[in-house]
């Protein structure tokens, strides 16, 4: 009967083996599944590139992407400097000239007599320097008080400060203008300086979070040694938070230096205007005369103080970013 031939009998030597994947008996000439497992594929043999080659290729791609981003960001700055050295006709030349020919260094001499540029730089330095230097000290002291001192309603006061961040400046600029007008501060630098002397809320918040990582035992040990809070701050806390302060300092300096809205509200006399208002008056006066090299020369000069501050505090900024990344 056919049933006797379909039952599997004992496995004999040389009998065909079952395929482990599907149980289908392999033919005499088909490769064995055991044979495929006995010769495994080496790691990485299925990829055209080795691991080190893929690592190098990734570095090259990242470098290309970052270089492209740097070109996009530096392009306007390079074009500003290039335009400041061109003649009037070279500005509209096609194709555009990245390297001016001839180079007109006289544009940087004419700009000083074209408007009150020197007084604008002086006023901006007074406002930005006073606000950021004194304001950074008061902000760090306030952050130390919120982080390490025991005061009633400390958290409520801190939350009120943070709530102030949610109020945009255009909302309060008219009442603030009326207050400063009543005390005779309009057309002076005082409305731009005095509010900033009491600190910056963003800097206070950042430094407070930074100081949360300082152990309280250091503060308590200094108090047992007879040190006052100001001595603890200037001898222990200030050196520890200096990198974080440097990063916040330059950000604040840039914001005050480039501020346009507040100066245009309070300053009317050209000799009392800040640099941003002077450049705006250059744009209104000389753009109609297509004297763009003069405007670009003034704009490039306005960049130099911010660039100098960044170079001076470059090391502290990198340390601050490194410490923040390590803690994260």
C-alpha angles and dihedrals in degrees: 000000000000092000091066092058096046097057114095114247129202115303110259128200110271093019116140114267126229118252105246092214100054107003090239112144110248119231124246092260098041120103116255123247090224088056091057092051093047090060104047120190111259116247111271093008090115092057123075092221130055122233095259091048091052089049091052092046090052091051091050092050093048090048091051093049093048091046090052090050091049091051091050092050097042095042096084091046092050091046090051092053092044093050091049089063098047134096121245093259095047092060093071096036118133122247092034117251114231091178109050118228113220102024110227106205087164089080088073089053096047093051093068092059096038094076145339093296095141094051089047091055091047093050093046091049091050093050099040096039096047095044098045098041098046093031092053091054093049091045092052092048090050091048090051091051093049093045104041112013124087109233134154115256090007095144093046091052091049092051090051089054091051090049088059089066090066093061110088118223095239087063094060102028096093096050089043091051091052091051093050091044091055092054093045100248097127114117090023132097093242097092088056095046110035100059091050094053090074093063142260120279094214091052091048091052093046095048092044090056089046092052093050087079093057109097116246089221089074091056093046092049091051090049090052088053089057100256119150123227092258091051090049090050099048097038102037112013103037096057090048096052097039095104091050091047091051092055092048092043095059093045090052092044090054092049093051093041093052096040112128107162100062096044093049090054097051107026123073108151111084093224091055097047123108124243095265091057091047091053090048090054088049089054093050094046105039103029090076088055091050088238091146094148089065092050092047091049091054091046093051091049088053089058095056100077091051090047091050092050090050092050092048093050097034095110094049091047092053090047090051093051091046093050092047091050092048092053092047 
